[in-house]
Structures are given as C-alpha cells and as structure tokens.
Amino acid sequence: MAIKEFEFQQNCIQDIINKFEEQPIVYLNGDSGTGKTTISQQVELPNYEKLYLVGDPTIFLTDLGVFKRSSLFNFQEGIKKALDVTEVLASLFPPAQVGISKVNETLNIDSEFILKELHGNRNILLIIDNYLQIDILSQSLISQVVEEIRCFPRIKILFVGNNEKRNTILIPPLSINDLEKLGFDKNSTINKVPLNILLYLSKNHNVSNVASYPQIIDYLNADFLKKIRKFEENSLEKFILEVVYLYSGSGSNEWVDIATIVTYLIQKKITRIDALIDSLISLFLLEIDSSDKFIRFNTLYNSIRIGNFLSSNLEEELNGYIDYIEQFAPFSYFDKFQAYSLIGNYDLTEKNALQCYLQFSLEQGKEFIPTKVKEYLKKLNTPIVSVVVESLELYTNNIYDKSFHLTDSFIENLQGSYFPYPIEIIGNLFYLRALSLARAITQEPGTLYISNEHIKSIQMISKRVKNINSELYLRLKKAELILKIDSKSLFDKKGFKKDFDVIVGEYDFKITSSLARYKKYWQKELSILFSLVGMIDLDVDKEEYILRRSFHILNSQKEFLPKSYIRAASNYAATNFKKGDYQNAINISERVLEFIDYKGEVLNWGVVPQLHMIYMAFNGQDIKQQFGKFNDLIWNIPEALGKLHEKYICISNHSLLLCAINDSAKQSIELMELTLEKAPRDNYDRYLFYTNLGALYYLDGNSKKASSYEQKALEVIEEGIDCLIEKDLIKRNEILQQIYSGNISSNSKEILTTIFDSTETKNKFYFKLGFFSDIAYWSN
C-alpha cells in the first residue's frame, strides 16, 4: 500500500516537518516493522536536497560506504582512493608499522572532502537510516557533523531509529481508518502492533477475529508452528533454520553472510543449498537482503521465541557454531554463554557468564548485564564467582583499595597453581587487580604501590592467555601499560612508546584478519586505546589529531560504550585546552555534560563539570553560576566527592576556581594547606599545590610566602614531573619569582590573568598565574 493510504504516517511526516522548524536534528523512533523507513523516505523540506544514507550489510565494512552511495561522494574530484576495510588503520590512524609517534596529517581521508562539500551552498536534508549497520568511519563522520552542527547552518539531519530520547518523534498508532483499510475491526486494540505484521496478516490471513496484541502473538506462534510442522524432525530445511538461528546471534536476529552458512552446510555434505534456502524464503521463514548476500530469520517473527520451535538436539550445530565464535569473536561472551548452556557444558557456561558479567559491568554498568547471566550466577556458590562479582562491585563503586586486596588475596592464595579454575577467569582477576591498584595508589597515602612483581605477573598471565583468548590478551596488555605509566620508578619512556606501538600492531592484525561482521569490534577497541594516547609523550598537535579521530568514533558508539566515550571526550577536550583552543574544549565538554545528565551519571563523573568551568574561565566567561551548581551537585556531596578522578588535582583546581570567583584568596589557601598536611606523594600533585599556594599567597599580599612556595615548586621540578615539560616549568618558575620579588609589576588581582600573552609556546596555560590541570583518564 502507498503511504498516502495511511493516516498515521501522514501525521508522523507532518510532526517531523514541524520539529525541524525548532531544531536541526530530529530522531524518528519506533519498534522494528512500524514503518520508520517508509515514513522517512517521504519526508520533504522545501528548498532542501534530500540525501538518504542507509546502512546495510553489503556496505557495512566499506569505509565511508553510505557516503559513497550519495551525491556528496560523487561530487568529489580530489578523492585519493577508495579505501576498503583492510586498510582501516590507514584511514583512521597512521599504520602500525609507522608507529604512533609518526602521525602525518597527509593521511587525512576522503571525509575531509565530504565535510568541505557539507560546508557548501546547498541546503541538505540528511536522512540516516539503519545507523547500526553503517560502517564505523561513516559513523564517525556523522558524529563530527552532529557535534559541530552549528558550523553547518544549511544542514538538517533526520535519524531513523537510533533510540535517542531527545528531539524524538515516536511513530504514532494506526488510526481507525487505517485499521479498517487493513481489514481489522475498528474497535480492536492492535494499533501498536508493527505495521509489517499487520500487512502480512491482512494479505495472507482472515483477520476479522483478531482484536488484541496477545491474539496477534498467538496467531504468529501458530503460523510459525504450522510452517515448521511441514518439515520432518531431521529435515534439511529445519537444519538450515537451526544454523541460521545460531549464526545470527541465537535470537538477536542479526544479518549473517550467506557464505558463512553455505560453507558450514557444505562441510556437512549438504547439497541443493540454494534451492533449500529459496524455499524457506518463499515461506517467509527467512528473509534475504537486496544484495542477495545476507540472510536472517524473517522479522515478522521477532516477537516470538523461535528457539522453542527448533530441534531439542542442537549439539552438533552448536559445536560448529562455538568453534566459529571462539576463533573469530572471542569477545562474544553472551553468545558463548548461551551456546554452552544449551549444550550443557557447565564449566564453560560459568566461565563465559563471568566474563560477560565483567564485560558489561566495566563499560555500561551491571544494570545492563543480561538477565539470564545474572540469574545463572546467582544460583552458583563457588569461590571464583564470589570473588569476581564482589571485586567488580567494589571497583565500580570506586572502592579501589578493597577491590585490589580482594583480588590480590585470591591470586596469592593460589600460589601459582591456577589449574582449578579457567585461565581466562584468572586472567580477568589479574586485570581487575591491575586496574584497582592503578586507581588505589592515587587516593590517600598508604602502603599500596606498583612493584616490578606486579608488572611481571601481568606479563606472565597475558602470555598464558594469548593463544586462548585474544580479546583478554589485549586487555591485559593495556593494563600492563597502565601499571607502567603509574609506576614512576619503573617507567621507561622509550620502552613504553614501543610497547604502545606493539599493541597498535596487534589491533591492526585483528582488524585486517577478522571476518567482516567482527571487524567493527576491533575498530572500536583500537579507538579506545587511542583515547589513552596522552599516556605517551607526543607533540600536542599529533595528540589532538589522534584524539579527534578516537573521539568521533566513540561518540558514534556512545550508547554502547558510554564510559569509553566520556573518557575519550574528556581527554580530547583537555588536549584542546592545552593547545589554547578553549572554545572547542568548552563545546566538547558541554556535549559530555549533556550526555552525563541524560544518563543520570552526574555523581560518577564530577570531574567533568570542574574541567568545563576551567575551560570557561580561561575563555574569559563568568563561572559563578556553574561553580554554585558544582558545589551543590558534587563538592558538598560526600558520595560524589569520593568518586572524583585524581583527588588532589581536583582539590587544586577547585581552590583556584574558588579564588577566581571571590575577592579573597584566604579560603583557597586554607583548603590547600589542610590538604597538603596529608602530603600528596606524587610529584605532579605536589607541584600543583606548591606553585598554586605561591600564587594564592601573592594574591593575598604575602609575596615572601609566595616566593618560598615557588622555591619548593622548583625543587619538585628538578626531581622530575611526568607529563609536564620541564623547560616550560622552569621558565614559568623564573617569571613567577620575578613577580613575587617585585621585579615585574602586575596590577591585576585576578587568578586567571595572563602573564605573557606574547609567549610563542602552544602551552600558554603554563604562563598563567594559577596552574590548572587537565585530567587524562588513563587508568580506567
């Protein structure tokens, strides 16, 4: 039926047009099969050229695939070459063999040409459909346009079905007239049933007696069962359905490459495969994409439990599927958990349940852990389950020292005899221990420190799991980097950069060697690694370039990788701050604050609003209102204050912000001196306190005290401070001592006054009176 025949679709189109009068980005949401795509194809805006960008499996791994199908791409004459996914590092970041320190701007990709076109004189309506099936490079480019939409005044964007809650238009229910046209009783309560189901029933069945949603589900169950019963228990058709069910994610109903299915069936010596698949498609049991390359269960049956209708003896197919997953997608812990539980292999079910639990806890939070996994682990009462669950609970609640002691005690009690437990779970305990230790040593001074033994032990366990689980192996290698950077006495800058490049090379290999459907996972993991690039000593322009790429990729994945996105965005904003691009730092941190508020995570990310205030202050903006909100939401709330990342840096920053909005520096001095009594051990922290106390005393009229603190700061500089440039600090020290001694006149009493605006260094914040710190999220 044409769209003009449905009132609910006409109403929805008008709602979208009205929404565009208020803002440039609109989100159209609704359940699968409700007609979102059909509606979006009919949206027209006067004097706007419509470009329809739709993701599908055929171009999922073609870099800039959706743009290559649009006129935006065809307009370009300067495109260097079309990249495919095997060259992903060349398109996203510098090739691994070149090394992270050799970043070259000439590697900019075709997206630069597309962005230039978007800046042109045409009014463009971008309609973006099936976002999850869009390649990661196109997603990162779309992310960049969304983040900088104010720079694109001639663009409006309609997102179709990406579950965004803001600026959203929901598919309305069918009208009474719509129901009657389909043959349903106008008094029925089925107007929320997906349109594709209603169309199917209307066309193929007598629907006069169907009046409710439960009846629809019963009808589909009966319909599916009737079709299945046409096949014998061990028929080839049923076997193919079972294989498709497994390889498309055991009910998640993803598109699966037909070549994968055919290869498996050929191994089972099955013939007439094409004819068998065609017959299943004709029965509406399977559906095939427009390219005839990908297949899945028909979405008509998404609402029923297909697995209940299939064979009870899936062991042979499951074993083949598990081999496939273990080889190509070791990170698919939930899929492996389901497969092993169906087989009845309890040891491997437990192992993958624990790894799934950890996977979701660390990135999204335990409320996102699949219910099946939580219920399964709750029934178990083994020591390894208890220690993993409890240590994760402690870690995700920022109680890092107790998390460390719990995992450390368990590992030490094993005395190197790991055989009673799966080595992957032991590896995950080492991983948790490393992260907990790296975070715990930044809190109150105590007995915890990173020893050479900690680094050797994680190297040992990573070697043990390398050929068993490559995902865990790479995670352990990243944890090793974190321990090395946080262990000041063991840190080897040259060796560290080499280690970083080795991991980049490992991800490069995974990306180029993986099956198509799993490449995107490794691309995202590489972006997470590059979001931590601040761990190594790079020119600030190169650092900004890499973080920009990482930020836009993770921004496109922020609903699935929220913590990684927030850390990447915070690091990207901080790097812009170091470059002196305060407005861009403000813009990025604003987006992060909106996301944190939308997620209800303000208490867990209190450092982000503090950094935002710093960027605003350096940009000459009034921060009094924001400072008051920060105090109410974070600083005066013990729960939130205890979760601040880099506690001493936050206290130092807070002291300067407090002074910046007051006429007196006394409160700030009192806060810093009380904190200093607890003796922060890290040279970075000590330097911040000494130099900032000097600035505060100077503003309070005590130049002698100011000079004495700056002398202490010089002693720390001479000892060495990681991540800061010594020559800049020494120059800064000399200038401040001249000011404090009266050799340089200064009439300003504001903490943010620029001392030398004429300095040529790109790190101009070194030459501010008060020394604020950006914060890099290295260890979590």
Secondary structure as the mmCIF struct_conf table of DSSP 4:
data_model
#
loop_
_struct_conf.conf_type_id
_struct_conf.id
_struct_conf.beg_label_comp_id
_struct_conf.beg_label_asym_id
_struct_conf.beg_label_seq_id
_struct_conf.end_label_comp_id
_struct_conf.end_label_asym_id
_struct_conf.end_label_seq_id
HELX_RH_3T_P HELX_RH_3T_P1 ILE A 3 GLU A 5
HELX_RH_AL_P HELX_RH_AL_P1 GLU A 7 PHE A 20
TURN_TY1_P TURN_TY1_P1 GLU A 21 GLU A 22
BEND BEND1 PRO A 24 PRO A 24
STRN STRN1 ILE A 25 ASN A 29
TURN_TY1_P TURN_TY1_P2 SER A 32 GLY A 33
BEND BEND2 THR A 34 GLY A 35
HELX_RH_AL_P HELX_RH_AL_P2 LYS A 36 GLN A 42
TURN_TY1_P TURN_TY1_P3 PRO A 46 ASN A 47
STRN STRN2 GLU A 49 VAL A 54
TURN_TY1_P TURN_TY1_P4 PRO A 57 LEU A 61
BEND BEND3 THR A 62 THR A 62
TURN_TY1_P TURN_TY1_P5 ASP A 63 LEU A 64
HELX_RH_AL_P HELX_RH_AL_P3 GLY A 65 LYS A 68
TURN_TY1_P TURN_TY1_P6 ARG A 69 ARG A 69
BEND BEND4 SER A 70 SER A 70
HELX_RH_AL_P HELX_RH_AL_P4 SER A 71 ASN A 74
TURN_TY1_P TURN_TY1_P7 PHE A 75 PHE A 75
BEND BEND5 GLU A 77 GLU A 77
HELX_RH_3T_P HELX_RH_3T_P2 VAL A 85 GLU A 87
HELX_RH_AL_P HELX_RH_AL_P5 VAL A 88 LEU A 92
BEND BEND6 PHE A 93 PHE A 93
TURN_TY1_P TURN_TY1_P8 ALA A 96 VAL A 98
HELX_RH_3T_P HELX_RH_3T_P3 ILE A 100 LYS A 102
HELX_RH_3T_P HELX_RH_3T_P4 GLU A 105 LEU A 107
TURN_TY1_P TURN_TY1_P9 ASP A 110 ASP A 110
HELX_RH_AL_P HELX_RH_AL_P6 SER A 111 LEU A 118
TURN_TY1_P TURN_TY1_P10 HIS A 119 HIS A 119
BEND BEND7 GLY A 120 ARG A 122
STRN STRN3 ILE A 124 ASP A 129
HELX_RH_3T_P HELX_RH_3T_P5 TYR A 131 GLN A 133
BEND BEND8 ILE A 134 ILE A 134
HELX_RH_AL_P HELX_RH_AL_P7 ILE A 136 GLU A 147
TURN_TY1_P TURN_TY1_P11 GLU A 148 GLU A 148
HELX_RH_3T_P HELX_RH_3T_P6 ILE A 149 CYS A 151
TURN_TY1_P TURN_TY1_P12 PRO A 153 ARG A 154
STRN STRN4 ILE A 155 VAL A 160
BEND BEND9 GLY A 161 ASN A 162
BEND BEND10 ARG A 166 ASN A 167
STRN STRN5 THR A 168 LEU A 170
HELX_LH_PP_P HELX_LH_PP_P1 ILE A 171 SER A 175
HELX_RH_AL_P HELX_RH_AL_P8 ILE A 176 LEU A 182
TURN_TY1_P TURN_TY1_P13 GLY A 183 GLY A 183
TURN_TY1_P TURN_TY1_P14 LYS A 186 ASN A 187
STRN STRN6 THR A 189 THR A 189
TURN_TY1_P TURN_TY1_P15 ASN A 191 LYS A 192
BEND BEND11 VAL A 193 VAL A 193
HELX_RH_AL_P HELX_RH_AL_P9 LEU A 195 ASN A 204
BEND BEND12 HIS A 205 HIS A 205
TURN_TY1_P TURN_TY1_P16 SER A 208 ASN A 209
STRN STRN7 SER A 212 SER A 212
HELX_RH_AL_P HELX_RH_AL_P10 TYR A 213 ILE A 228
TURN_TY1_P TURN_TY1_P17 ARG A 229 LYS A 230
BEND BEND13 PHE A 231 PHE A 231
TURN_TY1_P TURN_TY1_P18 GLU A 233 ASN A 234
HELX_RH_AL_P HELX_RH_AL_P11 LEU A 236 TYR A 247
TURN_TY1_P TURN_TY1_P19 SER A 248 GLY A 251
BEND BEND14 SER A 252 SER A 252
STRN STRN8 VAL A 256 ASP A 257
HELX_RH_AL_P HELX_RH_AL_P12 ILE A 258 GLN A 267
TURN_TY1_P TURN_TY1_P20 LYS A 268 LYS A 269
HELX_RH_AL_P HELX_RH_AL_P13 ILE A 273 SER A 282
TURN_TY1_P TURN_TY1_P21 LEU A 283 PHE A 284
BEND BEND15 LEU A 285 LEU A 285
STRN STRN9 LEU A 286 ILE A 288
TURN_TY1_P TURN_TY1_P22 SER A 290 SER A 291
BEND BEND16 ASP A 292 LYS A 293
STRN STRN10 PHE A 294 PHE A 297
HELX_RH_3T_P HELX_RH_3T_P7 THR A 299 TYR A 301
TURN_TY1_P TURN_TY1_P23 ASN A 302 SER A 303
BEND BEND17 ILE A 304 ILE A 304
HELX_RH_3T_P HELX_RH_3T_P8 ILE A 306 PHE A 309
BEND BEND18 LEU A 310 LEU A 310
BEND BEND19 SER A 312 SER A 312
HELX_RH_AL_P HELX_RH_AL_P14 GLU A 315 PHE A 328
TURN_TY1_P TURN_TY1_P24 PRO A 330 PHE A 331
HELX_RH_AL_P HELX_RH_AL_P15 TYR A 333 ILE A 343
TURN_TY1_P TURN_TY1_P25 GLY A 344 GLY A 344
HELX_RH_AL_P HELX_RH_AL_P16 TYR A 346 GLU A 363
TURN_TY1_P TURN_TY1_P26 GLN A 364 GLN A 364
HELX_RH_3T_P HELX_RH_3T_P9 LYS A 366 PHE A 368
BEND BEND20 ILE A 369 ILE A 369
HELX_RH_AL_P HELX_RH_AL_P17 THR A 371 LYS A 379
HELX_RH_AL_P HELX_RH_AL_P18 PRO A 383 THR A 396
TURN_TY1_P TURN_TY1_P27 ASN A 397 ASN A 398
HELX_RH_AL_P HELX_RH_AL_P19 TYR A 400 LEU A 414
TURN_TY1_P TURN_TY1_P28 GLN A 415 GLY A 416
TURN_TY1_P TURN_TY1_P29 PHE A 419 PRO A 420
BEND BEND21 TYR A 421 TYR A 421
HELX_RH_AL_P HELX_RH_AL_P20 ILE A 423 ALA A 440
TURN_TY1_P TURN_TY1_P30 ILE A 441 THR A 442
BEND BEND22 GLN A 443 PRO A 445
BEND BEND23 THR A 447 THR A 447
HELX_RH_AL_P HELX_RH_AL_P21 ASN A 452 VAL A 465
TURN_TY1_P TURN_TY1_P31 LYS A 466 ILE A 468
HELX_RH_AL_P HELX_RH_AL_P22 SER A 470 ASP A 486
HELX_RH_3T_P HELX_RH_3T_P10 LYS A 488 LEU A 490
HELX_RH_AL_P HELX_RH_AL_P23 LYS A 493 SER A 513
BEND BEND24 SER A 514 SER A 514
HELX_RH_AL_P HELX_RH_AL_P24 ALA A 516 PHE A 530
TURN_TY1_P TURN_TY1_P32 SER A 531 LEU A 532
HELX_RH_3T_P HELX_RH_3T_P11 VAL A 533 MET A 535
BEND BEND25 ILE A 536 ILE A 536
HELX_RH_AL_P HELX_RH_AL_P25 VAL A 540 ASN A 555
TURN_TY1_P TURN_TY1_P33 SER A 556 PHE A 560
BEND BEND26 LEU A 561 LEU A 561
HELX_RH_AL_P HELX_RH_AL_P26 PRO A 562 LYS A 579
TURN_TY1_P TURN_TY1_P34 GLY A 580 GLY A 580
HELX_RH_AL_P HELX_RH_AL_P27 TYR A 582 LYS A 599
TURN_TY1_P TURN_TY1_P35 GLY A 600 GLY A 600
HELX_RH_3T_P HELX_RH_3T_P12 VAL A 602 ASN A 604
TURN_TY1_P TURN_TY1_P36 GLY A 606 GLY A 606
HELX_RH_AL_P HELX_RH_AL_P28 VAL A 607 PHE A 618
TURN_TY1_P TURN_TY1_P37 ASN A 619 GLY A 620
HELX_RH_AL_P HELX_RH_AL_P29 LYS A 624 PHE A 630
HELX_RH_PI_P HELX_RH_PI_P1 ASN A 631 TRP A 635
TURN_TY1_P TURN_TY1_P38 ASN A 636 ASN A 636
HELX_RH_AL_P HELX_RH_AL_P30 PRO A 638 LEU A 641
TURN_TY1_P TURN_TY1_P39 GLY A 642 LYS A 643
BEND BEND27 HIS A 645 GLU A 646
HELX_RH_AL_P HELX_RH_AL_P31 LYS A 647 ILE A 661
BEND BEND28 ASN A 662 ASP A 663
BEND BEND29 ALA A 665 ALA A 665
HELX_RH_AL_P HELX_RH_AL_P32 LYS A 666 LEU A 676
TURN_TY1_P TURN_TY1_P40 GLU A 677 LYS A 678
BEND BEND30 ASP A 682 ASP A 682
HELX_RH_AL_P HELX_RH_AL_P33 ASN A 683 LEU A 699
TURN_TY1_P TURN_TY1_P41 ASP A 700 GLY A 701
HELX_RH_AL_P HELX_RH_AL_P34 SER A 703 GLU A 719
TURN_TY1_P TURN_TY1_P42 ASP A 722 CYS A 723
BEND BEND31 LEU A 724 LEU A 724
HELX_RH_AL_P HELX_RH_AL_P35 GLU A 726 TYR A 740
TURN_TY1_P TURN_TY1_P43 SER A 741 GLY A 742
BEND BEND32 ASN A 743 ILE A 744
TURN_TY1_P TURN_TY1_P44 ILE A 751 LEU A 752
STRN STRN11 THR A 754 THR A 754
BEND BEND33 ILE A 755 ILE A 755
TURN_TY1_P TURN_TY1_P45 ASP A 757 SER A 758
BEND BEND34 LYS A 762 LYS A 762
HELX_RH_3T_P HELX_RH_3T_P13 LYS A 764 PHE A 767
STRN STRN12 LYS A 768 LYS A 768
BEND BEND35 LEU A 769 GLY A 770
#
